[in-house]
Amino acid sequence: MTGKAKPKKHTAKEIQAKVDAATTNRGGGKAGVADRTGQEKGGHAKFECPLCKITVPDVKTMQIHHESKHPKLPYDESKITNLHAVLAPVADTSKGRPGVRGSLKK
């Protein structure tokens, strides 16, 4: 009569997965909206297209975007806006940054 009504134990892997899911910012909620739109610190998308205002993470992606969406216009890297330089505050460490792993409460 072994194992009929015996409750299952949680594995260390399962517990770690629950902790990871609870403490990692997945981009949802108010912090995720600010991160995706680039309101506070520029978000993950660092560069902005001067023509259509779309944001991309790096210069190479901006060049690919420009070649596919604006093929008739010449690509000029100097006109690209760096949102991290424009929107980022100097150093505000009191507030948690979106997109960074971890939680403020533990």
Backbone as XML, in Angstrom:
<?xml version="1.0"?>
<chain id="A" units="angstrom">
  <residue number="1" name="MET">
    <atom name="N" x="0.834" y="-1.189" z="0.000"/>
    <atom name="CA" x="0.000" y="0.000" z="0.000"/>
    <atom name="C" x="0.879" y="1.253" z="0.000"/>
  </residue>
  <residue number="2" name="THR">
    <atom name="N" x="1.758" y="1.345" z="-0.913"/>
    <atom name="CA" x="2.638" y="2.511" z="-0.948"/>
    <atom name="C" x="2.192" y="3.485" z="-2.028"/>
  </residue>
  <residue number="3" name="GLY">
    <atom name="N" x="2.205" y="4.756" z="-1.688"/>
    <atom name="CA" x="2.013" y="5.816" z="-2.664"/>
    <atom name="C" x="0.591" y="6.149" z="-3.048"/>
  </residue>
  <residue number="4" name="LYS">
    <atom name="N" x="-0.415" y="5.568" z="-2.429"/>
    <atom name="CA" x="-1.783" y="5.878" z="-2.846"/>
    <atom name="C" x="-2.191" y="7.305" z="-2.477"/>
  </residue>
  <residue number="5" name="ALA">
    <atom name="N" x="-2.096" y="7.639" z="-1.231"/>
    <atom name="CA" x="-2.519" y="8.959" z="-0.779"/>
    <atom name="C" x="-1.337" y="9.831" z="-0.377"/>
  </residue>
  <residue number="6" name="LYS">
    <atom name="N" x="-0.183" y="9.456" z="-0.831"/>
    <atom name="CA" x="1.025" y="10.195" z="-0.468"/>
    <atom name="C" x="1.107" y="11.483" z="-1.298"/>
  </residue>
  <residue number="7" name="PRO">
    <atom name="N" x="1.203" y="12.645" z="-0.653"/>
    <atom name="CA" x="1.272" y="13.893" z="-1.423"/>
    <atom name="C" x="2.620" y="14.037" z="-2.132"/>
  </residue>
  <residue number="8" name="LYS">
    <atom name="N" x="2.588" y="14.658" z="-3.280"/>
    <atom name="CA" x="3.813" y="14.896" z="-4.053"/>
    <atom name="C" x="4.592" y="16.049" z="-3.431"/>
  </residue>
  <residue number="9" name="LYS">
    <atom name="N" x="5.900" y="15.958" z="-3.449"/>
    <atom name="CA" x="6.767" y="17.020" z="-2.956"/>
    <atom name="C" x="7.154" y="17.928" z="-4.129"/>
  </residue>
  <residue number="10" name="HIS">
    <atom name="N" x="7.397" y="19.180" z="-3.837"/>
    <atom name="CA" x="7.859" y="20.101" z="-4.862"/>
    <atom name="C" x="9.355" y="19.913" z="-5.062"/>
  </residue>
  <residue number="11" name="THR">
    <atom name="N" x="9.776" y="19.887" z="-6.304"/>
    <atom name="CA" x="11.199" y="19.740" z="-6.596"/>
    <atom name="C" x="11.877" y="21.107" z="-6.488"/>
  </residue>
  <residue number="12" name="ALA">
    <atom name="N" x="13.178" y="21.091" z="-6.332"/>
    <atom name="CA" x="13.939" y="22.342" z="-6.245"/>
    <atom name="C" x="13.835" y="23.122" z="-7.549"/>
  </residue>
  <residue number="13" name="LYS">
    <atom name="N" x="13.791" y="22.413" z="-8.658"/>
    <atom name="CA" x="13.669" y="23.061" z="-9.962"/>
    <atom name="C" x="12.327" y="23.785" z="-10.086"/>
  </residue>
  <residue number="14" name="GLU">
    <atom name="N" x="11.256" y="23.148" z="-9.622"/>
    <atom name="CA" x="9.932" y="23.751" z="-9.680"/>
    <atom name="C" x="9.848" y="24.987" z="-8.785"/>
  </residue>
  <residue number="15" name="ILE">
    <atom name="N" x="10.408" y="24.909" z="-7.594"/>
    <atom name="CA" x="10.404" y="26.049" z="-6.671"/>
    <atom name="C" x="11.212" y="27.203" z="-7.255"/>
  </residue>
  <residue number="16" name="GLN">
    <atom name="N" x="12.379" y="26.899" z="-7.843"/>
    <atom name="CA" x="13.211" y="27.941" z="-8.453"/>
    <atom name="C" x="12.493" y="28.592" z="-9.627"/>
  </residue>
  <residue number="17" name="ALA">
    <atom name="N" x="11.747" y="27.796" z="-10.388"/>
    <atom name="CA" x="10.993" y="28.350" z="-11.516"/>
    <atom name="C" x="9.901" y="29.294" z="-11.029"/>
  </residue>
  <residue number="18" name="LYS">
    <atom name="N" x="9.264" y="28.965" z="-9.913"/>
    <atom name="CA" x="8.236" y="29.836" z="-9.350"/>
    <atom name="C" x="8.844" y="31.137" z="-8.837"/>
  </residue>
  <residue number="19" name="VAL">
    <atom name="N" x="9.985" y="31.053" z="-8.179"/>
    <atom name="CA" x="10.670" y="32.249" z="-7.678"/>
    <atom name="C" x="11.106" y="33.123" z="-8.848"/>
  </residue>
  <residue number="20" name="ASP">
    <atom name="N" x="11.641" y="32.508" z="-9.888"/>
    <atom name="CA" x="12.077" y="33.242" z="-11.075"/>
    <atom name="C" x="10.901" y="33.943" z="-11.745"/>
  </residue>
  <residue number="21" name="ALA">
    <atom name="N" x="9.773" y="33.253" z="-11.868"/>
    <atom name="CA" x="8.588" y="33.845" z="-12.494"/>
    <atom name="C" x="8.027" y="34.993" z="-11.664"/>
  </residue>
  <residue number="22" name="ALA">
    <atom name="N" x="8.160" y="34.907" z="-10.348"/>
    <atom name="CA" x="7.611" y="35.936" z="-9.476"/>
    <atom name="C" x="8.490" y="37.177" z="-9.392"/>
  </residue>
  <residue number="23" name="THR">
    <atom name="N" x="9.794" y="37.016" z="-9.564"/>
    <atom name="CA" x="10.709" y="38.146" z="-9.344"/>
    <atom name="C" x="11.283" y="38.753" z="-10.615"/>
  </residue>
  <residue number="24" name="THR">
    <atom name="N" x="11.067" y="38.157" z="-11.769"/>
    <atom name="CA" x="11.614" y="38.690" z="-13.013"/>
    <atom name="C" x="10.581" y="39.552" z="-13.723"/>
  </residue>
  <residue number="25" name="ASN">
    <atom name="N" x="11.009" y="40.735" z="-14.142"/>
    <atom name="CA" x="10.124" y="41.631" z="-14.866"/>
    <atom name="C" x="9.968" y="41.113" z="-16.290"/>
  </residue>
  <residue number="26" name="ARG">
    <atom name="N" x="8.753" y="40.750" z="-16.642"/>
    <atom name="CA" x="8.485" y="40.217" z="-17.978"/>
    <atom name="C" x="7.948" y="41.286" z="-18.922"/>
  </residue>
  <residue number="27" name="GLY">
    <atom name="N" x="7.873" y="42.519" z="-18.476"/>
    <atom name="CA" x="7.431" y="43.590" z="-19.356"/>
    <atom name="C" x="5.959" y="43.920" z="-19.234"/>
  </residue>
  <residue number="28" name="GLY">
    <atom name="N" x="5.289" y="43.395" z="-18.236"/>
    <atom name="CA" x="3.878" y="43.697" z="-18.056"/>
    <atom name="C" x="3.684" y="44.783" z="-17.012"/>
  </residue>
  <residue number="29" name="GLY">
    <atom name="N" x="2.471" y="45.279" z="-16.874"/>
    <atom name="CA" x="2.161" y="46.273" z="-15.855"/>
    <atom name="C" x="2.641" y="47.664" z="-16.216"/>
  </residue>
  <residue number="30" name="LYS">
    <atom name="N" x="2.621" y="48.555" z="-15.221"/>
    <atom name="CA" x="2.997" y="49.952" z="-15.459"/>
    <atom name="C" x="4.470" y="50.102" z="-15.814"/>
  </residue>
  <residue number="31" name="ALA">
    <atom name="N" x="5.331" y="49.350" z="-15.140"/>
    <atom name="CA" x="6.762" y="49.434" z="-15.444"/>
    <atom name="C" x="7.032" y="48.940" z="-16.858"/>
  </residue>
  <residue number="32" name="GLY">
    <atom name="N" x="6.301" y="47.922" z="-17.293"/>
    <atom name="CA" x="6.484" y="47.398" z="-18.641"/>
    <atom name="C" x="6.011" y="48.365" z="-19.709"/>
  </residue>
  <residue number="33" name="VAL">
    <atom name="N" x="4.912" y="49.078" z="-19.447"/>
    <atom name="CA" x="4.418" y="50.071" z="-20.405"/>
    <atom name="C" x="5.434" y="51.194" z="-20.560"/>
  </residue>
  <residue number="34" name="ALA">
    <atom name="N" x="5.967" y="51.667" z="-19.438"/>
    <atom name="CA" x="6.973" y="52.727" z="-19.497"/>
    <atom name="C" x="8.219" y="52.241" z="-20.230"/>
  </residue>
  <residue number="35" name="ASP">
    <atom name="N" x="8.560" y="50.973" z="-20.034"/>
    <atom name="CA" x="9.739" y="50.412" z="-20.688"/>
    <atom name="C" x="9.514" y="50.254" z="-22.186"/>
  </residue>
  <residue number="36" name="ARG">
    <atom name="N" x="8.339" y="49.767" z="-22.569"/>
    <atom name="CA" x="8.063" y="49.543" z="-23.989"/>
    <atom name="C" x="7.911" y="50.839" z="-24.764"/>
  </residue>
  <residue number="37" name="THR">
    <atom name="N" x="7.285" y="51.837" z="-24.158"/>
    <atom name="CA" x="7.086" y="53.100" z="-24.860"/>
    <atom name="C" x="8.313" y="53.997" z="-24.796"/>
  </residue>
  <residue number="38" name="GLY">
    <atom name="N" x="9.216" y="53.737" z="-23.873"/>
    <atom name="CA" x="10.432" y="54.527" z="-23.768"/>
    <atom name="C" x="10.204" y="55.879" z="-23.133"/>
  </residue>
  <residue number="39" name="GLN">
    <atom name="N" x="9.220" y="55.995" z="-22.243"/>
    <atom name="CA" x="8.910" y="57.290" z="-21.634"/>
    <atom name="C" x="9.980" y="57.751" z="-20.665"/>
  </residue>
  <residue number="40" name="GLU">
    <atom name="N" x="10.411" y="56.868" z="-19.769"/>
    <atom name="CA" x="11.310" y="57.308" z="-18.702"/>
    <atom name="C" x="12.781" y="57.240" z="-19.096"/>
  </residue>
  <residue number="41" name="LYS">
    <atom name="N" x="13.263" y="56.067" z="-19.448"/>
    <atom name="CA" x="14.686" y="55.884" z="-19.686"/>
    <atom name="C" x="15.011" y="55.490" z="-21.121"/>
  </residue>
  <residue number="42" name="GLY">
    <atom name="N" x="14.038" y="55.553" z="-22.007"/>
    <atom name="CA" x="14.290" y="55.156" z="-23.378"/>
    <atom name="C" x="13.964" y="53.708" z="-23.648"/>
  </residue>
  <residue number="43" name="GLY">
    <atom name="N" x="13.713" y="52.939" z="-22.620"/>
    <atom name="CA" x="13.341" y="51.542" z="-22.801"/>
    <atom name="C" x="14.457" y="50.717" z="-23.405"/>
  </residue>
  <residue number="44" name="HIS">
    <atom name="N" x="14.104" y="49.572" z="-23.936"/>
    <atom name="CA" x="15.097" y="48.718" z="-24.573"/>
    <atom name="C" x="15.438" y="49.222" z="-25.958"/>
  </residue>
  <residue number="45" name="ALA">
    <atom name="N" x="14.505" y="49.904" z="-26.596"/>
    <atom name="CA" x="14.758" y="50.439" z="-27.928"/>
    <atom name="C" x="15.554" y="51.733" z="-27.781"/>
  </residue>
  <residue number="46" name="LYS">
    <atom name="N" x="16.767" y="51.710" z="-28.272"/>
    <atom name="CA" x="17.673" y="52.829" z="-28.031"/>
    <atom name="C" x="17.579" y="53.913" z="-29.098"/>
  </residue>
  <residue number="47" name="PHE">
    <atom name="N" x="17.369" y="53.553" z="-30.349"/>
    <atom name="CA" x="17.404" y="54.515" z="-31.444"/>
    <atom name="C" x="16.021" y="54.738" z="-32.043"/>
  </residue>
  <residue number="48" name="GLU">
    <atom name="N" x="15.800" y="55.967" z="-32.530"/>
    <atom name="CA" x="14.513" y="56.329" z="-33.119"/>
    <atom name="C" x="14.724" y="56.792" z="-34.555"/>
  </residue>
  <residue number="49" name="CYS">
    <atom name="N" x="13.877" y="56.287" z="-35.455"/>
    <atom name="CA" x="13.944" y="56.672" z="-36.861"/>
    <atom name="C" x="13.453" y="58.115" z="-36.997"/>
  </residue>
  <residue number="50" name="PRO">
    <atom name="N" x="14.201" y="58.984" z="-37.685"/>
    <atom name="CA" x="13.772" y="60.378" z="-37.823"/>
    <atom name="C" x="12.572" y="60.554" z="-38.752"/>
  </residue>
  <residue number="51" name="LEU">
    <atom name="N" x="12.287" y="59.556" z="-39.572"/>
    <atom name="CA" x="11.200" y="59.675" z="-40.540"/>
    <atom name="C" x="9.861" y="59.177" z="-40.005"/>
  </residue>
  <residue number="52" name="CYS">
    <atom name="N" x="9.850" y="57.978" z="-39.410"/>
    <atom name="CA" x="8.583" y="57.391" z="-38.978"/>
    <atom name="C" x="8.490" y="57.225" z="-37.458"/>
  </residue>
  <residue number="53" name="LYS">
    <atom name="N" x="9.531" y="57.621" z="-36.726"/>
    <atom name="CA" x="9.569" y="57.605" z="-35.263"/>
    <atom name="C" x="9.477" y="56.213" z="-34.653"/>
  </residue>
  <residue number="54" name="ILE">
    <atom name="N" x="9.792" y="55.168" z="-35.410"/>
    <atom name="CA" x="9.812" y="53.821" z="-34.853"/>
    <atom name="C" x="11.119" y="53.654" z="-34.076"/>
  </residue>
  <residue number="55" name="THR">
    <atom name="N" x="11.102" y="52.848" z="-33.026"/>
    <atom name="CA" x="12.293" y="52.658" z="-32.210"/>
    <atom name="C" x="12.881" y="51.279" z="-32.444"/>
  </residue>
  <residue number="56" name="VAL">
    <atom name="N" x="14.201" y="51.208" z="-32.450"/>
    <atom name="CA" x="14.932" y="49.958" z="-32.656"/>
    <atom name="C" x="16.085" y="49.891" z="-31.656"/>
  </residue>
  <residue number="57" name="PRO">
    <atom name="N" x="16.587" y="48.676" z="-31.346"/>
    <atom name="CA" x="17.614" y="48.543" z="-30.312"/>
    <atom name="C" x="19.031" y="48.913" z="-30.720"/>
  </residue>
  <residue number="58" name="ASP">
    <atom name="N" x="19.381" y="48.807" z="-32.012"/>
    <atom name="CA" x="20.763" y="49.116" z="-32.391"/>
    <atom name="C" x="20.835" y="49.718" z="-33.795"/>
  </residue>
  <residue number="59" name="VAL">
    <atom name="N" x="22.024" y="50.165" z="-34.167"/>
    <atom name="CA" x="22.227" y="50.874" z="-35.431"/>
    <atom name="C" x="22.034" y="49.938" z="-36.628"/>
  </residue>
  <residue number="60" name="LYS">
    <atom name="N" x="22.482" y="48.696" z="-36.499"/>
    <atom name="CA" x="22.345" y="47.736" z="-37.601"/>
    <atom name="C" x="20.875" y="47.475" z="-37.910"/>
  </residue>
  <residue number="61" name="THR">
    <atom name="N" x="20.052" y="47.334" z="-36.866"/>
    <atom name="CA" x="18.624" y="47.143" z="-37.061"/>
    <atom name="C" x="17.993" y="48.384" z="-37.675"/>
  </residue>
  <residue number="62" name="MET">
    <atom name="N" x="18.477" y="49.556" z="-37.297"/>
    <atom name="CA" x="17.975" y="50.797" z="-37.880"/>
    <atom name="C" x="18.306" y="50.858" z="-39.372"/>
  </residue>
  <residue number="63" name="GLN">
    <atom name="N" x="19.486" y="50.398" z="-39.747"/>
    <atom name="CA" x="19.860" y="50.392" z="-41.156"/>
    <atom name="C" x="18.966" y="49.424" z="-41.941"/>
  </residue>
  <residue number="64" name="ILE">
    <atom name="N" x="18.687" y="48.262" z="-41.370"/>
    <atom name="CA" x="17.801" y="47.287" z="-42.023"/>
    <atom name="C" x="16.396" y="47.869" z="-42.156"/>
  </residue>
  <residue number="65" name="HIS">
    <atom name="N" x="15.908" y="48.516" z="-41.084"/>
    <atom name="CA" x="14.591" y="49.151" z="-41.119"/>
    <atom name="C" x="14.537" y="50.210" z="-42.210"/>
  </residue>
  <residue number="66" name="HIS">
    <atom name="N" x="15.565" y="51.052" z="-42.278"/>
    <atom name="CA" x="15.590" y="52.151" z="-43.243"/>
    <atom name="C" x="15.607" y="51.642" z="-44.676"/>
  </residue>
  <residue number="67" name="GLU">
    <atom name="N" x="16.383" y="50.594" z="-44.933"/>
    <atom name="CA" x="16.460" y="50.041" z="-46.284"/>
    <atom name="C" x="15.143" y="49.408" z="-46.720"/>
  </residue>
  <residue number="68" name="SER">
    <atom name="N" x="14.388" y="48.847" z="-45.773"/>
    <atom name="CA" x="13.138" y="48.186" z="-46.155"/>
    <atom name="C" x="11.946" y="49.146" z="-46.174"/>
  </residue>
  <residue number="69" name="LYS">
    <atom name="N" x="11.910" y="50.117" z="-45.279"/>
    <atom name="CA" x="10.751" y="51.010" z="-45.177"/>
    <atom name="C" x="10.915" y="52.334" z="-45.912"/>
  </residue>
  <residue number="70" name="HIS">
    <atom name="N" x="12.139" y="52.794" z="-46.075"/>
    <atom name="CA" x="12.399" y="54.079" z="-46.751"/>
    <atom name="C" x="13.456" y="53.885" z="-47.839"/>
  </residue>
  <residue number="71" name="PRO">
    <atom name="N" x="13.192" y="53.043" z="-48.835"/>
    <atom name="CA" x="14.244" y="52.725" z="-49.820"/>
    <atom name="C" x="14.636" y="53.877" z="-50.732"/>
  </residue>
  <residue number="72" name="LYS">
    <atom name="N" x="13.754" y="54.856" z="-50.932"/>
    <atom name="CA" x="14.054" y="55.952" z="-51.866"/>
    <atom name="C" x="14.904" y="57.052" z="-51.233"/>
  </residue>
  <residue number="73" name="LEU">
    <atom name="N" x="14.953" y="57.071" z="-49.895"/>
    <atom name="CA" x="15.721" y="58.104" z="-49.202"/>
    <atom name="C" x="17.096" y="57.573" z="-48.816"/>
  </residue>
  <residue number="74" name="PRO">
    <atom name="N" x="18.131" y="58.406" z="-48.881"/>
    <atom name="CA" x="19.465" y="57.946" z="-48.481"/>
    <atom name="C" x="19.546" y="57.768" z="-46.965"/>
  </residue>
  <residue number="75" name="TYR">
    <atom name="N" x="20.297" y="56.764" z="-46.548"/>
    <atom name="CA" x="20.470" y="56.472" z="-45.121"/>
    <atom name="C" x="21.562" y="57.359" z="-44.545"/>
  </residue>
  <residue number="76" name="ASP">
    <atom name="N" x="21.205" y="58.135" z="-43.525"/>
    <atom name="CA" x="22.166" y="59.017" z="-42.865"/>
    <atom name="C" x="22.167" y="58.684" z="-41.380"/>
  </residue>
  <residue number="77" name="GLU">
    <atom name="N" x="23.249" y="58.101" z="-40.915"/>
    <atom name="CA" x="23.344" y="57.645" z="-39.523"/>
    <atom name="C" x="23.368" y="58.809" z="-38.534"/>
  </residue>
  <residue number="78" name="SER">
    <atom name="N" x="23.763" y="59.990" z="-38.967"/>
    <atom name="CA" x="23.858" y="61.131" z="-38.052"/>
    <atom name="C" x="22.485" y="61.692" z="-37.667"/>
  </residue>
  <residue number="79" name="LYS">
    <atom name="N" x="21.442" y="61.390" z="-38.440"/>
    <atom name="CA" x="20.097" y="61.893" z="-38.131"/>
    <atom name="C" x="19.331" y="61.024" z="-37.142"/>
  </residue>
  <residue number="80" name="ILE">
    <atom name="N" x="19.882" y="59.861" z="-36.794"/>
    <atom name="CA" x="19.209" y="58.940" z="-35.878"/>
    <atom name="C" x="19.264" y="59.510" z="-34.465"/>
  </residue>
  <residue number="81" name="THR">
    <atom name="N" x="18.120" y="59.450" z="-33.755"/>
    <atom name="CA" x="18.039" y="59.962" z="-32.395"/>
    <atom name="C" x="18.377" y="58.855" z="-31.403"/>
  </residue>
  <residue number="82" name="ASN">
    <atom name="N" x="19.316" y="59.123" z="-30.490"/>
    <atom name="CA" x="19.656" y="58.191" z="-29.427"/>
    <atom name="C" x="18.763" y="58.515" z="-28.228"/>
  </residue>
  <residue number="83" name="LEU">
    <atom name="N" x="17.757" y="57.677" z="-27.971"/>
    <atom name="CA" x="16.793" y="57.954" z="-26.908"/>
    <atom name="C" x="17.398" y="57.841" z="-25.510"/>
  </residue>
  <residue number="84" name="HIS">
    <atom name="N" x="18.402" y="57.002" z="-25.332"/>
    <atom name="CA" x="19.013" y="56.874" z="-24.010"/>
    <atom name="C" x="19.745" y="58.153" z="-23.621"/>
  </residue>
  <residue number="85" name="ALA">
    <atom name="N" x="20.331" y="58.827" z="-24.591"/>
    <atom name="CA" x="21.029" y="60.077" z="-24.295"/>
    <atom name="C" x="20.035" y="61.218" z="-24.070"/>
  </residue>
  <residue number="86" name="VAL">
    <atom name="N" x="18.901" y="61.170" z="-24.763"/>
    <atom name="CA" x="17.921" y="62.248" z="-24.676"/>
    <atom name="C" x="17.006" y="62.105" z="-23.470"/>
  </residue>
  <residue number="87" name="LEU">
    <atom name="N" x="16.482" y="60.894" z="-23.247"/>
    <atom name="CA" x="15.457" y="60.687" z="-22.230"/>
    <atom name="C" x="15.969" y="60.228" z="-20.879"/>
  </residue>
  <residue number="88" name="ALA">
    <atom name="N" x="17.166" y="59.663" z="-20.823"/>
    <atom name="CA" x="17.651" y="59.079" z="-19.575"/>
    <atom name="C" x="18.012" y="60.150" z="-18.558"/>
  </residue>
  <residue number="89" name="PRO">
    <atom name="N" x="17.524" y="60.017" z="-17.323"/>
    <atom name="CA" x="17.973" y="60.925" z="-16.268"/>
    <atom name="C" x="19.414" y="60.593" z="-15.893"/>
  </residue>
  <residue number="90" name="VAL">
    <atom name="N" x="20.047" y="61.501" z="-15.178"/>
    <atom name="CA" x="21.472" y="61.362" z="-14.884"/>
    <atom name="C" x="21.763" y="60.076" z="-14.115"/>
  </residue>
  <residue number="91" name="ALA">
    <atom name="N" x="21.279" y="59.952" z="-12.885"/>
    <atom name="CA" x="21.486" y="58.730" z="-12.099"/>
    <atom name="C" x="20.471" y="58.691" z="-10.975"/>
  </residue>
  <residue number="92" name="ASP">
    <atom name="N" x="19.392" y="57.984" z="-11.201"/>
    <atom name="CA" x="18.366" y="57.837" z="-10.181"/>
    <atom name="C" x="18.339" y="56.373" z="-9.772"/>
  </residue>
  <residue number="93" name="THR">
    <atom name="N" x="19.062" y="56.038" z="-8.701"/>
    <atom name="CA" x="19.168" y="54.640" z="-8.288"/>
    <atom name="C" x="18.088" y="54.238" z="-7.296"/>
  </residue>
  <residue number="94" name="SER">
    <atom name="N" x="17.257" y="55.188" z="-6.863"/>
    <atom name="CA" x="16.228" y="54.858" z="-5.882"/>
    <atom name="C" x="15.080" y="54.075" z="-6.507"/>
  </residue>
  <residue number="95" name="LYS">
    <atom name="N" x="14.913" y="54.178" z="-7.803"/>
    <atom name="CA" x="13.796" y="53.535" z="-8.478"/>
    <atom name="C" x="14.300" y="52.331" z="-9.270"/>
  </residue>
  <residue number="96" name="GLY">
    <atom name="N" x="13.571" y="51.212" z="-9.214"/>
    <atom name="CA" x="13.960" y="50.026" z="-9.961"/>
    <atom name="C" x="13.824" y="50.249" z="-11.445"/>
  </residue>
  <residue number="97" name="ARG">
    <atom name="N" x="14.741" y="49.703" z="-12.201"/>
    <atom name="CA" x="14.714" y="49.885" z="-13.644"/>
    <atom name="C" x="13.934" y="48.752" z="-14.289"/>
  </residue>
  <residue number="98" name="PRO">
    <atom name="N" x="13.037" y="49.054" z="-15.223"/>
    <atom name="CA" x="12.312" y="47.984" z="-15.897"/>
    <atom name="C" x="13.221" y="47.178" z="-16.803"/>
  </residue>
  <residue number="99" name="GLY">
    <atom name="N" x="12.923" y="45.922" z="-16.941"/>
    <atom name="CA" x="13.704" y="45.060" z="-17.799"/>
    <atom name="C" x="14.926" y="44.490" z="-17.129"/>
  </residue>
  <residue number="100" name="VAL">
    <atom name="N" x="15.147" y="44.809" z="-15.853"/>
    <atom name="CA" x="16.294" y="44.293" z="-15.126"/>
    <atom name="C" x="15.797" y="43.187" z="-14.211"/>
  </residue>
  <residue number="101" name="ARG">
    <atom name="N" x="16.473" y="42.064" z="-14.217"/>
    <atom name="CA" x="16.030" y="40.923" z="-13.429"/>
    <atom name="C" x="16.134" y="41.213" z="-11.941"/>
  </residue>
  <residue number="102" name="GLY">
    <atom name="N" x="15.150" y="40.747" z="-11.219"/>
    <atom name="CA" x="15.164" y="40.886" z="-9.774"/>
    <atom name="C" x="13.968" y="41.625" z="-9.255"/>
  </residue>
  <residue number="103" name="SER">
    <atom name="N" x="13.869" y="41.669" z="-7.966"/>
    <atom name="CA" x="12.736" y="42.316" z="-7.323"/>
    <atom name="C" x="13.247" y="43.231" z="-6.237"/>
  </residue>
  <residue number="104" name="LEU">
    <atom name="N" x="12.473" y="44.247" z="-5.923"/>
    <atom name="CA" x="12.856" y="45.152" z="-4.854"/>
    <atom name="C" x="12.530" y="44.562" z="-3.494"/>
  </residue>
  <residue number="105" name="LYS">
    <atom name="N" x="11.568" y="43.648" z="-3.438"/>
    <atom name="CA" x="11.195" y="43.028" z="-2.163"/>
    <atom name="C" x="11.676" y="41.585" z="-2.128"/>
  </residue>
  <residue number="106" name="LYS">
    <atom name="N" x="12.276" y="41.193" z="-1.035"/>
    <atom name="CA" x="12.722" y="39.805" z="-0.860"/>
    <atom name="C" x="12.695" y="39.442" z="0.594"/>
  </residue>
</chain>
